[in-house]
Amino acid sequence: MSKEYNSPGGHDCSSGYKHSVSLDVSKCKGCTTCLKRCPTEAIRIKDGHAVINSSRCIDCGECIRVCQYKAKKATHDDLSVINNYKYTVALPAPSLYGQFDNLDNIGYIIQGLLDLGFDDVFEVACAAELVSAYTRLYIKRSNVKKPVISSACPVITRIISMNYPYLCENIMPILAPVDIAAYLAREKVHKEHPEIDDKDIGIIFISPCPAKVSYVKNNFAGERNYISATVSVRDIYFALLDVMKKREGEEPPDLTETGIIGLGWASTGGEATAIFNQRYLAADGIENCIRVLDQIDNSDITNLDFVELGACAGGCVGGAMTIANPYIAQARLQSLKHYLPVSKNRPASEWIPDIFFNENTVTYNPYNLLSSDRQKAMQMMSKIEEIGEKLPKTDCGSCGAPTCMAFAEDIVKGEATADNCTVIMRQLFNEFLNNEHVVSVLKDYSVGADNKSDQITEVCDDAAE
């Protein structure tokens, strides 16, 4: 399976959750940019650098995108992991195809993956077409809670489990395409090469985002996790450039087994439109997705059968482990669709195999639980509101927290003190300077009197007393 994540400094991993977003403390300037952009307020600035709260982090990669100092990074397996197995199968996410300019045939990429040393390639887009067909069958069931929310984006699934207890039942229980692709790829190897032991088969997922790396590391698919390791689209992209260049001028092999539907999953709306139902909603960008979830939770959005939410702008093509501008990648994928049929992969029957359902149901696990004791939690909440009313409400971030209310919560939890607020300290300092004795000494200092430093020290000592 994928290698254990060893957290570098600056990341609180006390929760035991294996994260794939890490921090290089030596590069961090404590600038508060990531602090302001984190959707779950998982970041604080302490001792001059960011600290990531493991229990709040959802591995969305937003901090990676906005950090100008490259202090945040995604952790994943290295391409050399293929050397750990006798037989390896690459699982390329469809977003990989959108990274290459002037690509007119997916066969170039599949051949390139074989040239890199993979023994076989199983496209995740093929499994996506199966999931689209299964989704159409699933939402027709009478006992399904609507709207059905796609489980394809691990960030959305995790944030629902942390913030929206009443929406956990809405998450579609069918496995994500990558899990079904891994299962089918492994079964194919067993069928074609029965002499190879299961432990010697490496199913390598080429991931566009850190959230999917964490999804694999934390075994969210349970016993149905057939993925051995995850490598980044970025690393594969640069490796492919070299091997594809060697084949320039050659006729591309017809190796792709996907169609328009499978390729569409890489972009916003691709999954939703494939259910052939007009009662759907598709949104991207983590802030937009949170607003949609809030409205669904408050019953402000009704009459929907299906909701597709992707944390990254543009969909999976906007993942933090990709190369191309997501909107350019979308245009490239659109161009590739002209050469493909609608779908090449269809279920054998209108029955969804049990093996394709996730055995681990999503349960509510709040990250912002103040206390397990309800009465104590209410007292703490009351105290947070009381302190919050006294704070300046500027949400400047100078205290190390993203908002004044978050700072108030940190104070109540004993994780911060009021003197961390620079606005309050500035007010206290101004009051100190307005002291008549202080004003007199400062005026004297400004005109050049002797022993000024002694006089100022005396005033400060008096104020301290």
HELIX and SHEET records of a PDB file:
HELIX    1   1 THR A   33  ARG A   37  1                                   5    
HELIX    2   2 GLU A   62  VAL A   66  1                                   5    
HELIX    3   3 LEU A   79  ASN A   84  5                                   6    
HELIX    4   4 PRO A   94  GLN A   99  5                                   6    
HELIX    5   5 GLY A  107  ASP A  115  1                                   9    
HELIX    6   6 VAL A  124  TYR A  138  1                                  15    
HELIX    7   7 PRO A  154  ASN A  163  1                                  10    
HELIX    8   8 PRO A  165  ASN A  170  5                                   6    
HELIX    9   9 PRO A  177  GLU A  192  1                                  16    
HELIX   10  10 ASP A  198  ASP A  200  5                                   3    
HELIX   11  11 PRO A  210  LYS A  217  1                                   8    
HELIX   12  12 GLY A  222  ARG A  224  5                                   3    
HELIX   13  13 VAL A  233  LYS A  245  1                                  13    
HELIX   14  14 ILE A  260  GLY A  264  1                                   5    
HELIX   15  15 GLY A  270  THR A  273  1                                   4    
HELIX   16  16 ILE A  286  ASP A  297  1                                  12    
HELIX   17  17 CYS A  316  GLY A  318  5                                   3    
HELIX   18  18 PRO A  326  LYS A  337  1                                  12    
HELIX   19  19 ASP A  354  PHE A  356  5                                   3    
HELIX   20  20 ARG A  374  LYS A  390  1                                  17    
HELIX   21  21 CYS A  404  VAL A  412  1                                   9    
HELIX   22  22 ALA A  418  ASN A  420  5                                   3    
HELIX   23  23 THR A  422  LEU A  433  1                                  12    
HELIX   24  24 GLU A  436  SER A  446  1                                  11    
HELIX   25  25 LYS A  452  ALA A  464  1                                  13    
SHEET    1   A 3 HIS A  11  ASP A  12  0                                        
SHEET    2   A 3 HIS A  49  ASN A  53  1                                        
SHEET    3   A 3 ILE A  43  LYS A  46 -1                                        
SHEET    1   B 2 VAL A  21  LEU A  23  0                                        
SHEET    2   B 2 LYS A  72  ALA A  74 -1                                        
SHEET    1   C 4 ASP A 120  VAL A 121  0                                        
SHEET    2   C 4 TYR A  87  PRO A  92  1                                        
SHEET    3   C 4 ILE A 201  SER A 207  1                                        
SHEET    4   C 4 ALA A 229  SER A 232  1                                        
SHEET    1   D 3 VAL A 148  ILE A 149  0                                        
SHEET    2   D 3 PHE A 306  GLY A 310  1                                        
SHEET    3   D 3 TYR A 280  ASP A 284  1                                        
END                                                                             
